Amino acid sequence: MNMKPKKPIKQPQKQVNIEDTESLVCDDCGNYTFIKSYFIRRLSPLMSPTGQEAMIPIEVFSCGNCGKVPDKMMPKNDS
């Protein structure tokens, strides 16, 4: 009996033409470039499974020019 781990079967990847996509534009200033930003959510020790306060980072993209996070990317309850 062979005990070597089996390699996962690779699924063929669908080719996407970049012309079939659309650019996101900042709603406020019309800029096309975005940078990674984070919202930090605080979890109360009373709600935490460990009983300790937790800081939870949520990654979003913000405009590289004016810093606005597009409404489509805003976490719920932060808009």
LINMOMO-V607465 format. One record per helix or strand of 3 or more residues. SS is the DSSP state (@ for helix, = for strand). FROM is the first residue (numbers start at 0). LEN is the number of residues. Records with the same first field share a line. If there is no record, write none. Layout:
SS = FROM-LEN  FROM-LEN
This chain:
@ = 17-3  70-3
= = 33-10  53-10
